[in-house]
Amino acid sequence: MSSQLRLDPLTGKWVAISLERSERPLAFSPRMQAIEEDLGHPCPFCPGNEEGSPAALETYGPSGSWLVRVLPNRYPAFEGDAPFVLNNKGPVFTEATAGGIHEVLVLSPDHEADWSKLEDDQCGLVMAAIRDRVDEHSCAPVLRYSQVIVNSGREAGASLEHPHAQLLGLSFVPRELADEQAGFSRFRGGCLLCAAADAEEGAGHRLVISDETTVVVCPFWSAVPYEMLLVPRQHCAHLHRSPPDVLAGVGVAIRTALARLEALLGDIAYNIVFHSAPYRAHEPYHWHVHILPKLTTTAGFELGTGVPINIITPEHAAGQLHVETPLHHVA
């Protein structure tokens, strides 16, 4: 069976059924089990092991070597050029085709260099690669939206240790994005995130980073401990239409935010989630980035109600993260 979407009629959210993903090594591993290369398999993302992964779609770097590499995901959650078509199979059974693209972006040749350890130029190169791939996705007639994520650590969903991002071109707009779009539309004070960034800078006590291109805060509505929201200062609905200096600045801000998180809490798992407007949607929207540390377990109350419980205030979290931490790799 190819990938398939099934609609949850209680929430209006789509559930993706993807049997190929179950074929990944350790797909059903218990918590904290070592990831693939720790069990003796060579890392397919390290230089010299390229034959262990599909042929690259794009490479960035000097001739004869690479600094960033993009390749197809061997176990895609979404694939194929089938358009989004609904099929009602009964009063509460609605499914749809799940065409799309699923790619992997290797952040660096260095097996140990997660985003918190990247140099400024490498941060800019990663963001340029993300921009290029999302722009490529946007040209596919059947695709509507790209989801860019980084899973770091087994608890965050990573099945390989070598730092990488995943890029998924989707034939539908996920409910999370639709809900955010609705939030922007309801807000009557201009751009919701421009206003939020201005207000947070004014208040100061949830501010983590404030530089020429980016405002980083532990948002007022933080759902998990040490959650961070990165907002580009330049208003733009689409990541792939932002200028290079803004993208590079956001990449560096992500690096700095993660480095501070690591300096404070150690080597913890986390997710990075990029949210950009669907390709053919315009205002109102402002693309942004969520950093979500994996420090607590989602338990029955959260699963049953959809209401997260955060055990640390964002004001306290930001106060700890805002302290300037010596970072030897930051230019």
C-alpha positions as CSV (number, residue, x, y, z in Angstrom):
1,M,0.0,0.0,0.0
2,S,1.3,3.4,-0.9
3,S,1.2,6.3,1.6
4,Q,-2.4,7.4,2.4
5,L,-4.1,10.1,4.3
6,R,-7.0,9.4,6.7
7,L,-9.2,12.1,8.2
8,D,-10.0,12.1,11.9
9,P,-13.6,13.4,12.0
10,L,-13.3,14.4,15.7
11,T,-10.5,16.9,15.2
12,G,-10.4,17.5,11.4
13,K,-6.8,16.5,11.3
14,W,-5.2,14.2,8.7
15,V,-3.4,11.1,9.8
16,A,-0.7,9.8,7.4
17,I,-0.4,6.0,7.0
18,S,3.0,5.2,5.6
19,L,4.1,1.5,5.7
20,E,7.5,2.2,4.2
21,R,8.5,4.2,7.4
22,S,8.1,1.1,9.5
23,E,11.0,-0.5,7.5
24,R,13.4,2.0,9.0
25,P,16.0,0.5,11.3
26,L,14.7,0.6,14.9
27,A,11.4,2.1,13.9
28,F,9.7,0.7,17.0
29,S,12.7,0.9,19.3
30,P,12.1,1.6,23.0
31,R,13.1,4.9,24.5
32,M,16.8,5.8,24.6
33,Q,17.9,2.8,22.4
34,A,21.0,3.6,20.4
35,I,20.4,4.8,16.8
36,E,21.6,3.0,13.7
37,E,25.3,3.6,13.5
38,D,25.8,2.9,17.2
39,L,24.8,-0.7,16.3
40,G,27.7,-1.1,13.9
41,H,26.3,0.2,10.7
42,P,28.4,2.8,8.8
43,C,26.9,6.3,8.7
44,P,25.5,6.9,5.2
45,F,25.7,10.6,5.6
46,C,29.5,10.8,6.3
47,P,31.9,11.5,3.5
48,G,33.2,8.3,1.9
49,N,29.9,6.4,2.6
50,E,27.9,8.1,-0.1
51,E,27.2,4.8,-1.8
52,G,25.1,3.9,1.3
53,S,22.5,6.5,0.5
54,P,20.5,7.4,-2.6
55,A,22.2,9.7,-5.2
56,A,22.3,13.3,-4.2
57,L,19.7,15.7,-5.6
58,E,21.9,18.7,-4.8
59,T,25.3,19.3,-3.3
60,Y,26.7,22.6,-2.0
61,G,30.4,23.3,-1.6
62,P,33.7,23.3,-3.6
63,S,34.1,21.1,-6.6
64,G,35.1,17.5,-5.6
65,S,33.6,17.7,-2.1
66,W,30.5,18.8,-0.4
67,L,29.5,20.9,2.6
68,V,25.7,20.4,2.4
69,R,24.0,17.5,0.6
70,V,20.3,16.9,-0.3
71,L,19.1,13.4,-1.1
72,P,15.9,11.5,-1.3
73,N,14.7,9.9,1.9
74,R,15.1,6.1,1.6
75,Y,11.9,5.6,3.6
76,P,9.6,8.4,2.4
77,A,6.5,9.3,4.3
78,F,5.1,10.9,1.1
79,E,6.0,10.2,-2.5
80,G,4.6,10.3,-6.0
81,D,2.8,12.9,-8.1
82,A,-0.7,11.9,-7.4
83,P,-3.0,15.0,-6.8
84,F,-4.8,15.4,-3.5
85,V,-8.1,13.5,-4.1
86,L,-10.7,12.7,-1.4
87,N,-12.5,9.4,-1.2
88,N,-15.4,9.1,1.1
89,K,-15.7,5.4,2.1
90,G,-18.6,5.8,4.6
91,P,-20.2,8.3,7.0
92,V,-17.0,8.7,9.0
93,F,-14.3,7.2,6.8
94,T,-12.6,9.7,4.5
95,E,-9.2,9.1,2.9
96,A,-7.0,10.9,0.4
97,T,-4.0,10.2,-1.7
98,A,-0.7,11.2,-0.1
99,G,1.5,12.2,-3.0
100,G,4.6,14.3,-2.2
101,I,8.3,14.5,-1.8
102,H,10.5,13.5,1.2
103,E,14.1,14.6,1.2
104,V,17.0,14.6,3.6
105,L,19.4,17.6,4.0
106,V,22.7,16.7,5.6
107,L,23.8,19.7,7.6
108,S,27.6,19.1,7.4
109,P,30.2,16.5,6.5
110,D,31.1,16.5,10.2
111,H,29.3,13.6,12.0
112,E,29.4,15.6,15.3
113,A,28.4,19.0,14.0
114,D,24.8,19.5,14.9
115,W,23.3,22.9,14.2
116,S,24.6,24.3,17.5
117,K,28.2,23.8,16.3
118,L,28.0,25.2,12.7
119,E,30.0,28.2,11.7
120,D,28.3,31.3,10.3
121,D,29.0,30.4,6.7
122,Q,27.7,26.9,7.1
123,C,24.5,28.2,8.8
124,G,23.9,30.4,5.7
125,L,24.6,27.5,3.4
126,V,22.1,25.2,5.1
127,M,19.4,27.9,4.9
128,A,20.2,28.5,1.3
129,A,19.8,24.8,0.6
130,I,16.4,24.8,2.4
131,R,15.3,27.8,0.4
132,D,16.3,26.2,-2.9
133,R,14.5,22.9,-2.2
134,V,11.3,24.6,-1.0
135,D,11.4,26.8,-4.1
136,E,11.8,23.6,-6.2
137,H,8.9,22.0,-4.4
138,S,6.7,25.0,-5.0
139,C,7.0,24.5,-8.8
140,A,5.4,21.0,-8.6
141,P,1.7,21.4,-9.6
142,V,0.4,18.8,-7.1
143,L,2.2,20.2,-4.1
144,R,0.9,22.9,-1.8
145,Y,3.2,23.2,1.2
146,S,6.7,22.2,2.4
147,Q,7.4,21.2,6.0
148,V,11.0,21.5,7.1
149,I,12.0,19.8,10.3
150,V,15.1,18.8,12.3
151,N,14.9,15.9,14.7
152,S,17.9,15.8,17.0
153,G,18.2,12.8,19.4
154,R,16.3,9.5,19.6
155,E,13.6,11.1,21.8
156,A,13.0,13.7,19.2
157,G,12.5,11.1,16.4
158,A,15.9,10.8,14.9
159,S,16.9,7.4,13.6
160,L,20.4,8.5,12.5
161,E,22.9,10.5,14.6
162,H,24.5,12.5,11.8
163,P,22.9,15.9,12.0
164,H,20.3,16.3,9.2
165,A,17.0,18.0,8.3
166,Q,14.0,16.6,6.6
167,L,12.1,18.4,3.8
168,L,8.6,17.2,3.0
169,G,6.7,18.6,0.0
170,L,3.0,17.9,0.7
171,S,-0.1,17.8,-1.5
172,F,-2.2,19.2,1.3
173,V,-2.0,21.9,4.0
174,P,-1.7,20.4,7.5
175,R,-4.2,21.5,10.1
176,E,-1.5,23.1,12.2
177,L,-0.7,25.5,9.3
178,A,-4.4,26.1,8.6
179,D,-4.9,27.0,12.3
180,E,-1.9,29.4,12.2
181,Q,-3.3,31.0,9.1
182,A,-6.6,31.5,10.8
183,G,-4.8,33.0,13.8
184,F,-3.1,35.6,11.5
185,S,-6.5,36.3,9.9
186,R,-8.2,36.9,13.2
187,F,-5.6,39.4,14.5
188,R,-6.6,43.0,13.8
189,G,-3.4,44.8,14.8
190,G,-1.4,44.2,11.6
191,C,0.9,41.2,11.4
192,L,0.5,38.9,14.4
193,L,4.2,37.9,14.6
194,C,5.5,41.4,13.9
195,A,3.3,42.7,16.8
196,A,4.4,39.8,19.0
197,A,8.1,40.4,18.3
198,D,7.7,44.2,19.0
199,A,5.8,43.5,22.2
200,E,8.4,40.9,23.4
201,E,11.3,43.3,22.7
202,G,9.4,45.9,24.7
203,A,8.7,43.7,27.6
204,G,12.2,42.2,27.5
205,H,11.7,39.4,30.1
206,R,11.0,36.7,27.5
207,L,13.7,37.8,25.1
208,V,16.5,35.4,24.2
209,I,18.2,37.0,21.1
210,S,17.7,40.3,19.4
211,D,19.9,41.2,16.4
212,E,19.6,42.8,13.0
213,T,17.7,40.1,11.4
214,T,16.0,38.0,14.0
215,V,14.0,38.2,17.3
216,V,14.1,35.0,19.4
217,V,11.8,34.6,22.4
218,C,10.4,32.1,24.8
219,P,6.9,32.9,23.8
220,F,4.2,34.0,26.3
221,W,2.2,30.9,25.3
222,S,5.2,28.4,25.6
223,A,3.8,24.9,25.7
224,V,7.0,23.0,26.6
225,P,10.0,24.0,28.8
226,Y,12.5,26.2,27.1
227,E,10.5,26.5,23.9
228,M,11.7,29.2,21.6
229,L,10.2,31.1,18.7
230,L,12.4,32.7,16.0
231,V,10.8,35.5,14.0
232,P,12.6,37.2,11.1
233,R,12.4,41.0,11.5
234,Q,11.7,41.4,7.8
235,H,8.0,40.6,7.2
236,C,7.6,37.8,4.6
237,A,5.0,35.1,4.2
238,H,7.3,32.6,2.5
239,L,10.7,31.3,3.6
240,H,11.8,30.6,0.0
241,R,11.2,34.3,-1.0
242,S,13.3,35.8,1.8
243,P,16.6,37.5,0.9
244,P,19.9,35.6,1.5
245,D,21.0,37.9,4.4
246,V,17.7,37.3,6.3
247,L,18.0,33.5,5.8
248,A,21.6,33.5,6.9
249,G,20.8,35.6,9.9
250,V,18.0,33.2,10.9
251,G,20.4,30.2,10.5
252,V,23.0,31.9,12.8
253,A,20.2,32.7,15.4
254,I,19.1,29.1,15.4
255,R,22.8,28.1,16.0
256,T,23.1,30.6,18.9
257,A,19.8,29.6,20.5
258,L,20.7,25.9,20.4
259,A,24.2,26.5,21.7
260,R,22.8,28.4,24.7
261,L,20.3,25.6,25.3
262,E,23.1,23.1,25.2
263,A,25.3,25.2,27.5
264,L,22.4,25.4,30.0
265,L,20.9,21.9,29.9
266,G,23.5,19.7,28.2
267,D,23.1,17.4,25.3
268,I,19.3,17.2,25.1
269,A,17.0,16.1,22.3
270,Y,15.0,18.7,20.4
271,N,12.9,19.4,17.3
272,I,13.2,22.4,15.0
273,V,10.1,23.2,13.0
274,F,10.0,25.7,10.2
275,H,6.6,27.2,9.3
276,S,6.1,29.1,6.0
277,A,2.9,30.0,4.2
278,P,1.6,27.4,1.7
279,Y,3.1,28.2,-1.8
280,R,0.1,29.9,-3.3
281,A,-1.1,31.5,-0.1
282,H,-0.1,35.1,0.6
283,E,-1.0,37.5,3.4
284,P,-1.6,37.4,6.3
285,Y,1.3,35.2,7.4
286,H,4.9,35.6,8.6
287,W,7.3,32.7,8.3
288,H,9.0,31.6,11.5
289,V,10.8,28.8,13.3
290,H,9.9,26.8,16.5
291,I,12.6,25.2,18.7
292,L,11.0,22.5,20.9
293,P,13.3,20.8,23.5
294,K,12.3,17.3,24.5
295,L,12.6,17.5,28.2
296,T,9.3,16.1,29.5
297,T,6.9,13.3,28.5
298,T,3.5,13.9,26.9
299,A,1.2,12.1,29.3
300,G,-2.5,11.1,29.4
301,F,-3.8,14.5,30.2
302,E,-2.1,16.2,27.3
303,L,-3.0,13.5,24.9
304,G,-6.6,13.4,26.1
305,T,-7.3,17.1,26.2
306,G,-4.8,18.6,23.8
307,V,-3.8,21.0,26.6
308,P,0.0,21.0,27.3
309,I,1.3,21.5,30.8
310,N,4.5,23.5,31.0
311,I,6.5,23.1,34.2
312,I,8.7,26.2,33.8
313,T,7.6,29.7,33.0
314,P,8.8,31.2,29.7
315,E,10.0,34.2,31.7
316,H,12.3,32.1,33.8
317,A,13.5,30.0,30.8
318,A,14.3,33.2,28.8
319,G,16.2,34.7,31.8
320,Q,18.5,31.6,31.8
321,L,18.9,31.5,28.0
322,H,19.5,35.3,27.6
323,V,22.7,35.2,29.6
324,E,25.6,35.5,27.2
325,T,27.3,32.2,27.1
326,P,30.9,31.9,25.8
327,L,30.7,30.1,22.5
328,H,34.1,29.3,21.0
329,H,32.6,28.5,17.5
330,V,30.6,31.7,17.2
331,A,32.2,34.3,15.0
